[in-house]
Amino acid sequence: MVNTTIQISEELLERLKVMKISDKESYENIIWELIEDSMEISEQTKLNISKAEKEIKEGKIHKWEDIKRDLKINVRNNCF
């Protein structure tokens, strides 16, 4: 393993300190956990997108006009 130094703000350092489970836990371990969590979220997001695309192709969608009618709401289209 190569030892190196990185520059981070004091605010980030304090946040990393809070994330430590014990005083002996390394910052490298915390950073790796954050990277892994980020990758998991990305994979889950990809799965959700694929599922949504499949549902759209299968016609499992609801038109905005039908939703407004069924819920008896009056929303202007330009509010988004």
Buried (B, 14 or more C-beta within 10 A) or exposed (E): EEEEEEEEEEEEEEEBEEBEEEEEEEBEEBEEEEEEEEEEEEEEEEEEEEEEEEEEEEEEEEEEEEEEEEEEEEEEEEEE
